[in-house]
Amino acid sequence: MAESTWWKLRQFWTESFFVPKSKFTAEDIPDLSGKVMIVTGGNSGIGKETVKQLLRKNAKVYMASRSRARAEEAIADLETETGKKAIFLELDLADLASVKKAAEAFKSQETELHVLFNNGGIMHTPMSELTKQGYDLQFGTNVLGHYYFTTLLLPTLLATVKTSPPGTVRVITTSSSGSYLFDKDDIDYETMRPSKARDEMGTQPLYVQSKFGNTLFAKELARRYGSEGITSITLNPGNIDTNLARTMPKFAVFLIRLIMVHPIPLGAITQLYAGTAPECAEHNGKFLMPWARMGKHTKASNSPENSLRLWNWLDAQVKAWEEGYHEPASN
C-alpha cells in the first residue's frame, strides 16, 4: 500500500475516533446581531444545529431546504428552543432552476449576506437517481448545486464586504472525512453523467469524489475572491450520527453507524467556528478538522490545477444550462 494511502487512512481514522476535546464551543460564538446568514440543508442534522446556534446568537438565518413541510417543522422546533425564528428559503440543490429561483428569492429580500454555509448534502444514493439536469445525484447536489448557488450570491457577498468589518464575509463549505478516501489524482469527469465509468465507480466512491470536489471548489473560491474580502473555508465536520445515510440499504446503514459515533451538536462546532470565530478571518483557503482545528488534506486536494479544472467545468455546465442546452458542455 502506498505511503500516501496510509496517510489518508490515518487521517480518516484519527479524525473519526481520536479527536481531542474542542477548545471552541457554541458559547464562544460572538454576538451576531445584524448579520444575515444562509444554511443549506438547514432543516435536519448538522444544518439544523448550526441554524439553532446562529439564532441563539441573534443572527438572521435563512434555512435553505427542499421540503417546505420539513423546514417549517424544524423552524417551529427551533423557535421553541431559542425564541427566534429562522426564515424558510426553498432550495433543491439537485435542480439548477430551483437553485436560481432560491438565489433570486433571497436577493429580492436582502441586500447583505455575511455568511453562506454550504452545509447540505446527500450520501450513497441509488445509482439510478440523477439530478433534474441529468448529472450524478451526489456530485450534482453536493458540488454543482452549491457552486451555482454560491456564484449567484457572489454579488451580494461582495457588496456586503464593503459595509462590513474585514474578515466577516465568509463561505463555509462542508466536506467530509470521506474525502480522504478518494483514491484518484483528480475528479473523473466521465462519471458526471450515466456512463460505464460511473457504473464502475459505484455509489460510495462517487460520494467521496463529491466531497473531494467540495474541497477543490472551496479552495478555488478562496484563490479567486480572498483578495476581495471573502473568506472561503472547507472542513470535515466529523463522523456524526445523522440521517445522512437514510437512502442506503439497511445492512450498509448498520455498518455506517459503527463509525458515525459523535453527536450532532459536535458536528456543527467546526463549521460554526469557521463561520463566526474572529480568528478564522485568517483561514482563507484552509481545511479544518474536528473539532475547530486546522487540518491537512491530500496533495490532490491542494492542487491549484485540480481546483481550476473543476471550477471551469462547473462554470461550463451552468453556462450551457443557462443558454438552454440539455447536454453537458465539454470538459
N, C-alpha and C positions, 0 to 999 in steps of 0.2 A: 504494500500500500504506500503510495507516495506520501512524502512528508507533508505536503500541502493538504492532503486528505486527512491525515492525522490531526493537523492543526484545526481544520474545520470541525471535525468530530469533537475535539477537545473543547472548542469554543461552544459548540452546541450543548455539550454535556455540562460544562461549568456554569453557563448562563441559565441552564434549565434547573439545576439542582443545588449548586453550591454558591448561592447568592448571599452576600453579606447584608445585614440589616441596613435599610435605607437611612441615609442621613437627611433626606428630604421627605417631608410628609405633606399631606394636604393642608395642614395648618400653616405651612410655610408659604403658601401661595399669597402673594401680595393682594391688596385691595384692587379689584378690577372695575371699579365704578367708572362708567363712561366708555368701557371697552366693548366692542362688538365682535362676536366670535361665531364660527360655524363648526359644528362637529358632524361629519358624515357618519352614517351608521350609528346615530346617537340614541336610538331607542332601546338598545339592549347591550349587555355585556360591558366591555371596557368603555365603549362610547357613552353609555348611559351614566356610568360612574364619572366619566370626565365632565359631562354636562352638569351633573349634580354638584361637583366641587367648584366648577366655574360659577354656577348660580349662587352657591354659598358665599362666594367672594364678590358678588354683586355685578358680574358680567351680564351683558345682554346676549343670550345664547340662542342661535338657530339650530334646531335639531333637524338635520337633513336626513330624511328617511324615505324609503319606498312606500311603506304602508302607512296611510293616514291613521287607520284604526289602532295599530300598534304604537305609533308615535303619540297619539292622543292619550292612550293608556299610560305610556311612560311619562308624558308631561304631567298628567294628573298625579301619578305616584311621586314625582319629584317635587311638585308643588306642595304636597302634603309633608314631605320631608324637609324642604328648605324654606317654604313660604314664598318662593319665587317661581315664575312660570317661564319655561322655555317656549320658543316660537317654532311651529312646525314649518318646514320647508320641504316640499315634495321633491324627491330626487331618486331616480333609478339610475345607478351608475352603469347599468348594462344596456342603456339606451341613450345614444348621443342626443336625440331630440329632447329627452327628459332632462338631460344634463344642461342643455342650452336653456330650456324653459326655466329650470331652477335658478340658474345664474341670473337670468333676466328678471325673475321674480324678486330675487334678493336685491338686485341693483335698483329696482323700482321702489324699494322700501328704505334702503340705506345708502349713504354716501361714504361710509367708512367701514373697513374690515380690518381689525387688528390682528386676529389670529385665525387661520384656517387649519383645522385639524382634519387631515385626510386619514380618518380612522377606519372607515367602513371597509369590509372585505368579506370574501367567501372562500371556502376551503374544500377541496376534494369533491367537487361537484361531478355528477354523471357526465361521461364523455359526450353524450348526445345533446347536452344543453349548450346553447350558444347565446351570445348577446343578440339584441334586436337587429344589429347590423351584420351578424354572422361571424363574429370573432369568437375565439375560445372564451368561454364564460369567465374563467378565473382571471386571465390576463386582461380581458376586456373590461371587467369590473374593477379589479384591483389597481390596474395601471392606466389603461386608456381612458376610462371614465374619470379618474382623478386628474389625469393630465388635462383633459378638456375642461373640467370644472375649474381647475386652478388657473389655466391660461385665460379663461373667460373672466375671471375675477381679478386678474393682474392689474387692470386699470384702477380698480377700487383700492387694491392693496397699495399701489404706488401713490395714489392720491392721499392715502392715509399716512404714508411715510412723511409727507410734507407738513402734517399737522400734529405729529406725534413725537415723543422723545425718541432719540436714536435707539435702535435695537428692539423696539416693542412690536414691530410688524413682522409676523412670522408665519411660515407654512411648515406644519409638522406632519410628516408622513410616516405612518405606522407600517413597519416591515415585520419581520418575524425571525425567531431563532432558526426557522426552517430555511431561511435564505442562505445559511451557512452550508446547507446540504446540496446546494446547486453545484453540479459536478462538471459544468462546461465552462469554457473560457468566455463565452458570451451567449446572449439570447439566440435561440434558434428561431428565426423569423418564419421558417416554413411551418411552424406549429401554431401560428396565429389563427389559422382557419382550418377547417376539416381537411386532412391530408394524411398520407401514410406516415409522415414524420410525427404528426400529432398523435396518431393512434399508437405508434411505437413508444412515444414518450410516456403516455398514461397520465392519469389524473393527479397522482401525488407529485411526480416531477414537474408537471405543469403548474401546480400550486407553488412549489419552491422557486420555480422560474419567475412567477409573477411577483413574489416577494423580493427576489433579486432585482427585478425590474423597478420595484419601489425605491430601492436604494440608489439605483442609477438615475432615476428621474429626480430624486431629491438633490443629489449631488450636482446634476446639470443645472437645476433651478438655482442652486447656490452660486454656481460659477457665473450664471447669466445676470442674476439680479442682486447678488450680495452687495455689489458696489452702489446699487441704487437704493439700499436701505432695507431690503427684505432678507430676513434670516431664515434659511431653509435647513431643517434638521430631520434626519430619519432615525429610526430606533427599533430595537427589539423590546416589546413590552413584557416579555417573559412568557413562560408556559402557563397560561391562565385557564382555569376551569370555567369556560364559557360554553355557549351553544353553537360555536362556530362549526363544529363537526357534525351538525344535525343532519346533513344530507348523506352522510356516509353509511355504509352497511353496519348493522348492529355489532358485529364482531370487531370491525375496524374502530367503531366508536369506543368499544371496551378497551382496545389497545391504546387508543389516543388518551383515554382517561388516566392511563398509568403514568403518562408524562405531563399531562395538564394538571399540575398539582397545586398551583398557587391561587389564592382567592382573587376575585375581580378587583377589589379596591387596590391591591398591589399592582395589578395590571395597568391601572391608569396613572400610577405615580410617575413613570418615566416620561410619558407624553405631557403630563401636567407640568412637570419640571421643565421640559423643553419649551413649552409654550408660554410659561409665566415667570420663571426664575430670572432675575436680572442678569445673572452671570451667563445665562445661555445666549445672550446677545453676542457673545464672543464665540459661539459654537457653530457659526455658519458652515455648512458643508460637512458637519461631523455626524458620526453614528454613535448613538447612546445605547447602553445596555442596562439590564436590571441591576439595582434599582437606582435610576438617576445618576448613572456613572458614564464616563467617557468609555467608548468601546472601540474595538478594532474590527475591520472586516477584511474580506478576501482581496487579493490582488485584482481579480476581475471586477469586483465591485468598485474599486478605487481607480479604475481605468477611465481617463477622460475620453478616450476613443469610444469605449463601450457606451458611455453616457451620452455622448454626442450622437452616436448612431441611433440609439433609442429615441432621443428627442426628435431627431429628423424623421424617423419612421412614424412616430406618434403624430407629428405635425402633418405629415403627408396623408395619413389616414383621415384626420379631421378635415383637411382641406378638400380631399376627394369627396367626403360625405357632404360637406357644405356646398360643393359645386353640383351636387345631385347625382353623383355616381354611386353605384352599389357594390362595386368590386374594389378591393383594397389597392391603393397606389403601390407601385413597385418600391422595393426597399432601396 
